[in-house]
Amino acid sequence: MVSFFVSLAILIVGYIVYGAIVEKVFKPDERQTPCMEHPDGVDYVPMGSGRAFLIQLLNIAGLGPIFGALSGAIWGPSVYLWIVFGTIFAGGVHDFLSGMLSVRNDGASISEIVGKYLGPVMKNVMRVFSVVLLVMVGVVFMVGPAGLLAKLTPNVLDIKFWTIVVLLYYFLATLLPIDKIIGKLYPIFGACLIIMAVGIGGATILRSESHPMMELTLENLHPDGKPIWPLMFITVACGAISGFHATQSPMVARCLKREKDGRKIFYGAMVAEGIIALIWASAGIAFYNGTGGLLAMNGGNSETVYDMSIGLLGTVGGVLAMIGVIACPITSGDTAFRSARLTIADWFKIDQKDMKKRLTLSIPLLVVGYLISLIDYSVVWRYFSWSNQTLAMIALWAGAVYLAGHVSAPASLMAALPATFMSAVSMTYILYADEGFKLSTKIAYPVGIIFAVVCAGIFVWRSFIPAMQGKKAKD
């Protein structure tokens, strides 16, 4: 239990200390934000910081910090290190820069931001990459909650029925102004999220005598002996760093009243998600360590979450926890399709005030999403995880280039170091993984490191050295 509480304390202190450093480096000011400069009543809608924080948290806290954390916990308590330090030094920085750069660029989508700082080729790559990832996210967060709802209505309503229900809600959330559906329902979903996190975390602590939390060890406890590097770093995904967040942050950036709220909203929401991931990882390790070992966890899936919720909290408490778990993916899936619409609209410069134009983009996206939902869920999740971390890598490099050109060379290391790390993770994974090239670690490991070094070298040559020589770009 000591490891859990120390990890929790580090996350909180990380927000207070490192979050303040990140904010000081970026230097938020009193310039007019996009929604204050030109509100449109659809996407550019001014919101208070508390409401914006809640929407950001629910946007990013999908199944990743639950299913992903449970899947990562199969390797044992070493997952704590990635959740804690990944959140503070990678995920928090990534989310803050994604959101604040969108504010500085009139609420632009992440693909347009990447294009501005990494060039037109990367802009087009990111446009396609972002839309594909967002549709996959929408599918993952459509099928996941449908499976959980089916568990609560056995022999009455099946997963196909709930998938269609969730899809219809996503259609409304994608189409209507942000304050009509999302703004109205998210306070309720937020309450469910808090009940779930407090309930699961509290029950795990109270049951520590019969199901003790494991203390930190670097030993690989995976039942099949699969390597921690790079698999765990991809599997945990949203609980430490997530490229999906870069697609969501611009949505809230379009609603920010003041730049100085950015740290609380973007960096703060990532730390809150890290805490959720820590709770589920700790609960999974404790719960299954006493009932058959980590092998019984079977990764993050509907069955695992249902068994844990009912087992830890009883029938009534378990159902309440399940509702909170269901709220997480639903509040990320709806904005995933919405972000896909906005990304395409930015790409082709399609005005979104007109309902007909929003319909033209929304309907095809949701139809494609439904068709992909018919594919095996585990396959979609694996490709989503890799795509997710690859997008995070690209977004971090864009942030590093901005900091080098607009702040200073030393400041750019805040993003360049985690970007280099994620470059190695992403390349190594796709070379080694079953859904990738299935190469041996003797090939995948050195090639992944070489790729990261090359990326860092290009950054140093094109951005870091010019910044050191005083060639700053004008803001």
C-alpha positions as CSV (number, residue, x, y, z in Angstrom):
1,M,0.0,0.0,0.0
2,V,3.0,2.3,0.6
3,S,3.8,2.3,-3.2
4,F,0.3,3.3,-4.0
5,F,0.2,6.3,-1.6
6,V,3.7,7.4,-2.6
7,S,2.7,7.3,-6.3
8,L,-0.5,9.2,-5.5
9,A,1.5,11.9,-3.6
10,I,4.1,12.2,-6.5
11,L,1.3,12.8,-9.0
12,I,-0.2,15.6,-6.9
13,V,3.2,17.2,-6.2
14,G,4.0,16.8,-9.9
15,Y,1.0,18.9,-10.8
16,I,1.9,21.6,-8.3
17,V,5.6,21.8,-9.0
18,Y,6.3,20.6,-12.5
19,G,3.0,21.9,-13.8
20,A,4.0,25.3,-12.6
21,I,7.3,25.0,-14.3
22,V,5.6,24.0,-17.6
23,E,3.3,27.0,-17.3
24,K,6.1,29.4,-16.6
25,V,8.1,28.2,-19.6
26,F,5.1,28.7,-21.9
27,K,4.2,32.1,-20.5
28,P,0.4,32.4,-20.8
29,D,-0.7,36.0,-21.2
30,E,-3.8,38.2,-21.4
31,R,-4.4,38.0,-25.1
32,Q,-7.9,37.4,-26.4
33,T,-8.7,33.7,-26.7
34,P,-10.5,32.3,-29.8
35,C,-14.0,32.1,-28.2
36,M,-13.8,35.6,-26.8
37,E,-12.6,37.0,-30.1
38,H,-15.2,35.3,-32.3
39,P,-17.8,33.1,-30.6
40,D,-20.0,31.2,-33.0
41,G,-22.5,29.4,-30.7
42,V,-21.5,26.0,-32.0
43,D,-17.8,25.2,-31.3
44,Y,-16.4,28.5,-30.1
45,V,-18.5,28.9,-26.9
46,P,-17.0,30.7,-23.8
47,M,-16.9,28.4,-20.7
48,G,-15.8,28.9,-17.1
49,S,-12.6,27.1,-16.1
50,G,-14.4,24.6,-13.8
51,R,-16.7,23.5,-16.6
52,A,-14.0,23.4,-19.1
53,F,-11.8,21.3,-16.8
54,L,-14.7,18.8,-16.4
55,I,-15.3,18.6,-20.1
56,Q,-11.5,18.1,-20.8
57,L,-11.2,15.4,-18.2
58,L,-14.3,13.5,-19.5
59,N,-13.1,14.0,-23.1
60,I,-9.7,12.3,-22.4
61,A,-10.6,9.8,-19.6
62,G,-12.1,7.0,-21.8
63,L,-11.4,3.4,-21.4
64,G,-7.6,4.0,-21.5
65,P,-7.1,4.7,-17.8
66,I,-9.3,1.7,-16.9
67,F,-8.9,-1.0,-19.6
68,G,-5.3,0.2,-20.5
69,A,-4.2,0.4,-16.8
70,L,-5.6,-3.1,-16.1
71,S,-3.8,-4.5,-19.1
72,G,-0.6,-2.8,-18.2
73,A,-0.9,-4.1,-14.6
74,I,-0.4,-7.6,-15.8
75,W,3.3,-6.8,-15.8
76,G,3.0,-6.0,-12.1
77,P,3.6,-2.9,-9.9
78,S,6.3,-1.6,-12.3
79,V,3.3,-0.1,-14.1
80,Y,3.2,2.5,-11.3
81,L,6.4,4.1,-12.6
82,W,5.1,4.6,-16.1
83,I,1.8,5.9,-14.9
84,V,3.3,8.4,-12.5
85,F,6.4,9.7,-14.4
86,G,4.7,9.3,-17.8
87,T,1.9,11.5,-16.6
88,I,4.1,14.2,-15.1
89,F,6.9,14.5,-17.6
90,A,5.2,13.3,-20.8
91,G,1.4,13.2,-20.7
92,G,0.9,16.5,-18.8
93,V,3.4,18.4,-21.0
94,H,1.8,16.9,-24.2
95,D,-1.7,17.9,-23.2
96,F,-0.8,21.3,-22.0
97,L,1.2,22.1,-25.2
98,S,-1.5,20.7,-27.5
99,G,-4.2,22.8,-25.8
100,M,-2.2,26.0,-25.5
101,L,-0.9,25.9,-29.0
102,S,-4.5,25.5,-30.2
103,V,-5.4,28.6,-28.2
104,R,-2.5,30.4,-29.8
105,N,-3.6,29.3,-33.3
106,D,-7.3,30.2,-33.2
107,G,-8.5,26.8,-31.9
108,A,-6.8,24.9,-34.7
109,S,-6.9,21.1,-34.8
110,I,-3.7,19.2,-33.9
111,S,-3.1,18.3,-37.6
112,E,-3.0,22.0,-38.5
113,I,-0.8,22.8,-35.5
114,V,1.7,20.0,-36.5
115,G,1.7,21.3,-40.1
116,K,2.6,24.8,-39.0
117,Y,5.6,23.7,-36.9
118,L,6.7,20.5,-38.7
119,G,5.9,21.4,-42.3
120,P,3.2,20.7,-45.0
121,V,4.1,17.0,-45.4
122,M,3.5,16.3,-41.7
123,K,0.3,18.3,-41.9
124,N,-1.2,16.0,-44.5
125,V,0.1,12.9,-42.7
126,M,-1.4,14.1,-39.4
127,R,-4.7,15.0,-41.1
128,V,-5.2,11.4,-42.3
129,F,-3.6,9.9,-39.1
130,S,-5.8,12.0,-36.8
131,V,-9.1,11.2,-38.5
132,V,-8.3,7.5,-38.7
133,L,-7.3,7.5,-35.0
134,L,-10.4,9.4,-34.0
135,V,-12.7,7.0,-35.8
136,M,-10.9,4.1,-34.1
137,V,-11.2,5.8,-30.7
138,G,-14.9,6.3,-31.4
139,V,-15.3,2.6,-32.2
140,V,-13.3,1.4,-29.2
141,F,-15.4,3.7,-27.0
142,M,-18.6,2.6,-28.7
143,V,-18.1,-1.1,-28.3
144,G,-16.5,-0.9,-24.9
145,P,-19.4,0.8,-23.0
146,A,-21.9,-1.3,-25.1
147,G,-20.2,-4.4,-23.7
148,L,-20.4,-3.1,-20.1
149,L,-24.1,-2.1,-20.5
150,A,-24.8,-5.6,-21.8
151,K,-23.2,-7.0,-18.6
152,L,-25.7,-5.0,-16.6
153,T,-28.7,-6.2,-18.7
154,P,-28.0,-9.9,-19.2
155,N,-30.5,-11.9,-21.2
156,V,-32.5,-8.7,-21.8
157,L,-30.5,-6.3,-24.0
158,D,-27.5,-7.5,-26.0
159,I,-24.3,-5.7,-27.0
160,K,-25.7,-5.0,-30.5
161,F,-28.6,-3.1,-29.1
162,W,-26.4,-1.0,-26.8
163,T,-24.0,-0.3,-29.6
164,I,-26.8,1.3,-31.7
165,V,-28.0,3.3,-28.6
166,V,-24.5,4.6,-28.0
167,L,-24.1,5.4,-31.7
168,L,-27.2,7.5,-31.7
169,Y,-26.0,9.5,-28.8
170,Y,-22.7,10.0,-30.5
171,F,-24.5,11.3,-33.5
172,L,-26.3,14.0,-31.5
173,A,-23.1,14.9,-29.6
174,T,-21.2,15.2,-32.9
175,L,-23.8,17.4,-34.6
176,L,-25.3,19.8,-32.0
177,P,-23.5,22.8,-30.4
178,I,-21.1,21.9,-27.6
179,D,-23.1,23.4,-24.9
180,K,-26.4,21.7,-25.8
181,I,-25.6,18.0,-25.2
182,I,-22.0,17.8,-23.9
183,G,-22.2,20.8,-21.6
184,K,-25.5,19.7,-20.1
185,L,-24.8,16.0,-19.5
186,Y,-21.1,16.1,-18.5
187,P,-21.8,17.3,-14.9
188,I,-23.8,14.1,-14.4
189,F,-21.1,12.0,-16.0
190,G,-18.5,13.8,-13.9
191,A,-20.3,12.8,-10.7
192,C,-20.4,9.2,-11.9
193,L,-16.7,9.3,-12.7
194,I,-15.9,10.6,-9.1
195,I,-18.1,7.9,-7.5
196,M,-16.4,5.2,-9.5
197,A,-12.8,6.3,-8.7
198,V,-13.5,6.9,-5.0
199,G,-15.4,3.7,-4.7
200,I,-12.9,1.4,-6.3
201,G,-9.9,3.1,-4.7
202,G,-11.5,3.2,-1.2
203,A,-12.7,-0.5,-1.4
204,T,-9.2,-1.6,-2.5
205,I,-7.6,0.2,0.5
206,L,-10.2,-1.1,3.0
207,R,-9.8,-4.7,1.7
208,S,-6.0,-4.5,1.9
209,E,-5.8,-7.3,4.6
210,S,-7.5,-9.9,2.4
211,H,-6.3,-8.5,-1.0
212,P,-3.0,-6.6,-0.2
213,M,-1.6,-4.2,-2.8
214,M,1.7,-5.3,-4.1
215,E,4.7,-3.0,-3.4
216,L,6.9,-1.7,-6.2
217,T,9.2,-4.1,-7.9
218,L,10.9,-3.9,-11.3
219,E,10.5,-7.6,-11.8
220,N,8.5,-8.6,-14.9
221,L,5.5,-10.5,-13.6
222,H,3.7,-11.0,-16.9
223,P,2.4,-14.6,-16.9
224,D,3.6,-15.2,-20.4
225,G,6.9,-13.4,-19.9
226,K,6.2,-10.7,-22.5
227,P,8.7,-7.9,-22.3
228,I,7.9,-4.7,-20.4
229,W,9.7,-2.7,-23.1
230,P,8.0,-1.6,-25.3
231,L,4.7,-3.4,-24.7
232,M,3.7,-1.9,-21.4
233,F,4.4,1.6,-22.6
234,I,2.0,1.2,-25.5
235,T,-0.7,-0.8,-23.6
236,V,-1.2,1.6,-20.7
237,A,-1.7,4.4,-23.3
238,C,-4.1,7.1,-21.9
239,G,-3.0,6.5,-18.3
240,A,0.4,8.0,-18.9
241,I,0.4,9.8,-22.3
242,S,-2.0,9.7,-25.2
243,G,-2.0,11.3,-28.6
244,F,-5.8,11.1,-28.6
245,H,-5.7,13.9,-26.0
246,A,-4.0,16.1,-28.6
247,T,-7.1,15.7,-30.8
248,Q,-9.4,16.6,-27.8
249,S,-7.6,19.6,-26.3
250,P,-8.4,21.9,-29.3
251,M,-12.1,21.4,-28.7
252,V,-11.7,22.8,-25.2
253,A,-9.2,25.4,-26.4
254,R,-12.0,26.9,-28.5
255,C,-13.9,27.5,-25.2
256,L,-11.2,28.9,-23.0
257,K,-11.8,32.4,-21.6
258,R,-8.3,33.0,-20.4
259,E,-4.9,31.5,-21.3
260,K,-3.9,31.4,-17.7
261,D,-6.6,28.7,-17.1
262,G,-4.6,26.3,-19.4
263,R,-2.5,24.7,-16.7
264,K,-5.5,23.7,-14.5
265,I,-7.5,22.5,-17.5
266,F,-5.0,20.7,-19.7
267,Y,-2.2,19.7,-17.4
268,G,-4.6,19.2,-14.4
269,A,-7.0,16.9,-16.3
270,M,-4.0,14.7,-17.4
271,V,-2.9,14.3,-13.8
272,A,-6.5,13.5,-12.8
273,E,-6.5,10.8,-15.4
274,G,-3.2,9.5,-14.2
275,I,-4.8,9.1,-10.7
276,I,-7.7,7.1,-12.2
277,A,-5.2,4.9,-14.0
278,L,-3.2,4.4,-10.8
279,I,-6.4,3.4,-8.9
280,W,-7.4,0.8,-11.4
281,A,-3.9,-0.6,-11.8
282,S,-3.5,-0.9,-8.0
283,A,-7.0,-2.4,-7.6
284,G,-6.4,-4.9,-10.4
285,I,-3.1,-6.1,-9.0
286,A,-4.6,-6.4,-5.4
287,F,-7.9,-8.0,-6.5
288,Y,-6.4,-10.7,-8.8
289,N,-3.3,-11.4,-6.7
290,G,-5.6,-13.0,-4.2
291,T,-7.8,-14.8,-6.7
292,G,-5.6,-16.7,-9.1
293,G,-2.8,-14.3,-9.8
294,L,-2.3,-11.8,-12.6
295,L,-3.2,-14.3,-15.3
296,A,-6.8,-14.2,-14.1
297,M,-6.9,-10.5,-14.9
298,N,-7.0,-11.3,-18.6
299,G,-6.2,-7.8,-19.4
300,G,-8.6,-4.9,-19.5
301,N,-12.0,-6.0,-20.7
302,S,-15.7,-5.8,-19.7
303,E,-15.6,-9.1,-17.8
304,T,-12.6,-8.0,-15.7
305,V,-14.2,-4.6,-14.8
306,Y,-17.5,-6.2,-14.0
307,D,-16.0,-8.8,-11.7
308,M,-13.8,-6.2,-9.9
309,S,-16.7,-3.7,-9.5
310,I,-19.1,-6.3,-8.0
311,G,-16.4,-8.1,-6.1
312,L,-15.0,-4.9,-4.4
313,L,-18.3,-3.0,-3.9
314,G,-21.1,-5.5,-3.8
315,T,-24.1,-5.5,-6.2
316,V,-25.3,-1.9,-5.6
317,G,-21.9,-0.3,-5.2
318,G,-20.6,-2.3,-8.2
319,V,-23.4,-1.1,-10.4
320,L,-22.7,2.5,-9.4
321,A,-19.0,1.9,-10.2
322,M,-19.9,0.3,-13.5
323,I,-22.0,3.4,-14.4
324,G,-18.9,5.5,-13.8
325,V,-16.8,3.2,-15.9
326,I,-19.4,3.4,-18.7
327,A,-19.5,7.2,-18.5
328,C,-15.7,7.4,-19.2
329,P,-15.7,5.9,-22.7
330,I,-19.0,7.5,-23.7
331,T,-17.7,11.0,-22.8
332,S,-14.6,10.3,-24.9
333,G,-16.3,8.5,-27.8
334,D,-18.7,11.4,-28.4
335,T,-16.0,14.0,-28.6
336,A,-13.8,11.7,-30.7
337,F,-16.3,11.8,-33.6
338,R,-16.9,15.5,-32.9
339,S,-13.1,16.1,-33.2
340,A,-13.0,14.1,-36.4
341,R,-15.7,16.4,-37.8
342,L,-13.7,19.5,-36.8
343,T,-10.4,18.1,-38.2
344,I,-12.0,17.4,-41.6
345,A,-13.7,20.8,-41.4
346,D,-10.4,22.5,-40.7
347,W,-8.7,20.5,-43.5
348,F,-11.2,21.5,-46.2
349,K,-12.1,24.8,-44.6
350,I,-15.8,23.9,-44.3
351,D,-17.8,26.4,-42.2
352,Q,-19.5,24.5,-39.3
353,K,-22.3,27.0,-38.4
354,D,-24.5,25.5,-41.1
355,M,-26.3,22.4,-39.8
356,K,-26.4,20.8,-43.3
357,K,-22.6,21.0,-43.6
358,R,-22.2,19.4,-40.1
359,L,-24.6,16.6,-41.2
360,T,-22.6,16.0,-44.4
361,L,-19.5,15.3,-42.3
362,S,-21.1,13.6,-39.3
363,I,-23.2,10.9,-41.0
364,P,-20.4,9.3,-43.0
365,L,-18.0,9.3,-40.0
366,L,-20.6,7.5,-37.8
367,V,-21.5,5.0,-40.5
368,V,-17.8,4.1,-41.0
369,G,-17.4,3.8,-37.2
370,Y,-20.3,1.4,-37.0
371,L,-18.9,-0.8,-39.7
372,I,-15.5,-0.9,-38.0
373,S,-17.2,-1.9,-34.7
374,L,-18.1,-5.2,-36.3
375,I,-14.4,-6.1,-36.3
376,D,-12.9,-8.0,-33.4
377,Y,-12.6,-5.5,-30.5
378,S,-9.1,-6.7,-29.4
379,V,-7.7,-6.1,-32.8
380,V,-9.0,-2.6,-33.0
381,W,-7.7,-1.8,-29.5
382,R,-4.1,-2.9,-30.4
383,Y,-3.9,-0.8,-33.5
384,F,-5.6,2.1,-31.6
385,S,-2.9,1.9,-28.8
386,W,0.0,2.1,-31.3
387,S,-1.6,4.8,-33.4
388,N,-2.3,6.7,-30.2
389,Q,1.2,6.8,-28.9
390,T,2.6,7.6,-32.4
391,L,0.4,10.6,-32.6
392,A,1.6,11.6,-29.1
393,M,5.2,11.4,-30.3
394,I,4.4,13.7,-33.3
395,A,2.5,16.2,-31.2
396,L,5.4,16.4,-28.7
397,W,7.9,17.1,-31.5
398,A,5.6,19.9,-32.8
399,G,5.6,21.4,-29.2
400,A,9.4,21.1,-29.0
401,V,9.8,23.0,-32.3
402,Y,7.4,25.7,-31.0
403,L,9.3,26.1,-27.7
404,A,12.7,26.2,-29.5
405,G,11.5,29.0,-31.9
406,H,9.3,31.0,-29.5
407,V,10.8,30.6,-26.1
408,S,14.4,29.1,-25.9
409,A,16.5,26.1,-26.8
410,P,16.7,24.8,-23.2
411,A,12.9,25.3,-22.8
412,S,12.3,23.0,-25.8
413,L,13.9,20.0,-24.0
414,M,10.7,19.9,-21.9
415,A,9.0,18.4,-24.9
416,A,12.0,17.1,-26.9
417,L,13.1,14.6,-24.2
418,P,9.7,12.8,-23.9
419,A,9.3,13.1,-27.7
420,T,12.6,11.2,-28.1
421,F,11.4,8.6,-25.6
422,M,8.1,8.1,-27.3
423,S,9.8,7.8,-30.7
424,A,11.8,4.9,-29.4
425,V,8.6,3.3,-27.9
426,S,6.5,3.7,-31.0
427,M,9.1,2.4,-33.5
428,T,10.2,-0.5,-31.3
429,Y,6.6,-1.6,-30.7
430,I,5.5,-1.7,-34.4
431,L,8.6,-3.7,-35.3
432,Y,8.2,-6.2,-32.5
433,A,4.4,-6.6,-31.9
434,D,2.3,-9.3,-33.4
435,E,0.2,-6.7,-35.2
436,G,3.4,-5.2,-36.5
437,F,6.4,-6.7,-38.3
438,K,6.9,-9.5,-35.6
439,L,10.7,-8.9,-35.6
440,S,12.9,-10.2,-32.8
441,T,14.0,-7.9,-30.0
442,K,17.6,-8.1,-31.4
443,I,16.4,-6.1,-34.4
444,A,13.5,-4.1,-32.9
445,Y,15.4,-2.7,-29.9
446,P,18.4,-1.2,-31.7
447,V,16.3,0.1,-34.7
448,G,13.9,1.7,-32.3
449,I,16.7,3.5,-30.5
450,I,18.3,4.5,-33.8
451,F,15.0,6.0,-35.0
452,A,14.7,8.0,-31.8
453,V,18.3,9.3,-32.1
454,V,17.7,10.3,-35.7
455,C,14.5,12.2,-34.8
456,A,16.4,14.0,-32.0
457,G,19.3,14.7,-34.3
458,I,16.9,16.3,-36.9
459,F,15.3,18.4,-34.2
460,V,18.7,19.6,-32.9
461,W,19.9,20.5,-36.4
462,R,16.7,22.2,-37.5
463,S,15.5,23.9,-34.3
464,F,17.7,23.5,-31.2
465,I,21.0,24.9,-32.7
466,P,19.3,27.8,-34.5
467,A,17.5,28.7,-31.2
468,M,20.9,28.6,-29.4
469,Q,22.2,30.9,-32.0
470,G,19.4,33.4,-31.2
471,K,17.3,32.8,-34.3
472,K,13.9,33.0,-32.7
473,A,10.7,33.2,-34.6
474,K,8.2,36.0,-34.0
475,D,5.1,34.9,-32.1
